[in-house]
Amino acid sequence: MIELDNEKMAGVVASYQVPVKPEILSEIQSLMDEDEPNIELIAQLISNDVGLSATILKIINSPFYGMNRRISEIKQAVMMLGLNTINGLVTAILLKSSFQGDACISLERFWDDALDVANAMTFIGNKIKSKIPVDMLYTIGLFHDCGIPLLALKFSNYKDILIEANSAGETSIALEEKNYSTNHAVLGYYVASSWHLPKDICQLILQHHDEKYLSTITGSQEQLAFAALKAAENMVERVKRFKLAPDWHQHSAQVLSVLGITEEDYTDLEEDYNDML
């Protein structure tokens, strides 16, 4: 597990437009931290925000979530999915709406891609239910690259960095470090930490481009979630842009091994995902 020096990290990101955690999320997390969380009160708090509750219901009733029956109320959703899943969905939705400003990239396109990865992760998790912690997948999918908007809001030349990395078929991490002395994984970790996401999710965001993460197969939930992320990223790239994700060639064999599926199984998943889109 990688640990960042909090003081040094805070210094690196002090000048970035890190979104402030909304009050409603603080209230929900405070209620969840109680010894016996009041499900009725949490559900009512979410339901009071019409836009938020409607988005949650839209997500969990999508075909990617694989629910057996339609859910029409937030309390019903909390009872069926659990508090951790609902908290993750609330956090992800609020984060998406909290990034504001003039960026050098299309934030709309960025979030469209992030949503596609989140849906693909959830889809994969529901297809391999016995292995992957489904409750954390959507949150990881939406949050994993959330440091990218911070760089795009701060640096007018950041789009050029992304284009250069894309042309080379590589991730942008090395170029970000060279030009800005930080990278989107570190910034994403800071955002996730400041919004009080679970520590395992924060670590996954920090390490989601770590080439060595799958070098030793442990079968841990974190490693399963990492593998699901890599599989989902590649799935989205293949379906939307007809090319492989930049780091798929590094991780593909280990990803399939961790998920316990063959290349043929993965191809079938990709085809099913494409059909849903």
Secondary structure as the mmCIF struct_conf table of DSSP 4:
data_model
#
loop_
_struct_conf.conf_type_id
_struct_conf.id
_struct_conf.beg_label_comp_id
_struct_conf.beg_label_asym_id
_struct_conf.beg_label_seq_id
_struct_conf.end_label_comp_id
_struct_conf.end_label_asym_id
_struct_conf.end_label_seq_id
HELX_RH_AL_P HELX_RH_AL_P1 ASN A 6 VAL A 13
TURN_TY1_P TURN_TY1_P1 ALA A 14 SER A 15
BEND BEND1 TYR A 16 TYR A 16
HELX_LH_PP_P HELX_LH_PP_P1 VAL A 18 PRO A 22
HELX_RH_AL_P HELX_RH_AL_P2 GLU A 23 MET A 32
TURN_TY1_P TURN_TY1_P2 ASP A 33 ASP A 33
BEND BEND2 GLU A 34 GLU A 36
HELX_RH_AL_P HELX_RH_AL_P3 ILE A 39 SER A 47
TURN_TY1_P TURN_TY1_P3 ASN A 48 ASN A 48
BEND BEND3 ASP A 49 ASP A 49
HELX_RH_AL_P HELX_RH_AL_P4 VAL A 50 ILE A 60
TURN_TY1_P TURN_TY1_P4 ASN A 61 ASN A 61
BEND BEND4 SER A 62 SER A 62
TURN_TY1_P TURN_TY1_P5 PRO A 63 TYR A 65
BEND BEND5 ASN A 68 ARG A 69
BEND BEND6 GLU A 73 GLU A 73
HELX_RH_AL_P HELX_RH_AL_P5 ILE A 74 LEU A 81
HELX_RH_AL_P HELX_RH_AL_P6 LEU A 83 SER A 98
BEND BEND7 GLY A 101 GLY A 101
BEND BEND8 CYS A 104 ILE A 105
HELX_RH_AL_P HELX_RH_AL_P7 LEU A 107 LYS A 127
TURN_TY1_P TURN_TY1_P6 ILE A 128 LYS A 131
BEND BEND9 ILE A 132 ILE A 132
HELX_RH_AL_P HELX_RH_AL_P8 VAL A 134 PHE A 143
TURN_TY1_P TURN_TY1_P7 HIS A 144 CYS A 146
HELX_RH_AL_P HELX_RH_AL_P9 GLY A 147 LYS A 154
TURN_TY1_P TURN_TY1_P8 SER A 156 ASN A 157
HELX_RH_AL_P HELX_RH_AL_P10 TYR A 158 SER A 167
TURN_TY1_P TURN_TY1_P9 ALA A 168 GLY A 169
BEND BEND10 GLU A 170 GLU A 170
BEND BEND11 SER A 172 SER A 172
HELX_RH_AL_P HELX_RH_AL_P11 ILE A 173 TYR A 180
BEND BEND12 SER A 181 THR A 182
HELX_RH_AL_P HELX_RH_AL_P12 HIS A 184 SER A 194
TURN_TY1_P TURN_TY1_P10 TRP A 195 HIS A 196
HELX_RH_AL_P HELX_RH_AL_P13 LYS A 199 GLN A 207
TURN_TY1_P TURN_TY1_P11 HIS A 208 HIS A 209
TURN_TY1_P TURN_TY1_P12 GLU A 211 LEU A 214
BEND BEND13 SER A 215 THR A 216
HELX_RH_AL_P HELX_RH_AL_P14 GLN A 221 ARG A 241
BEND BEND14 PHE A 242 LYS A 243
TURN_TY1_P TURN_TY1_P13 PRO A 246 ASP A 247
HELX_RH_AL_P HELX_RH_AL_P15 TRP A 248 LEU A 259
TURN_TY1_P TURN_TY1_P14 GLY A 260 GLY A 260
HELX_RH_AL_P HELX_RH_AL_P16 GLU A 263 MET A 276
#
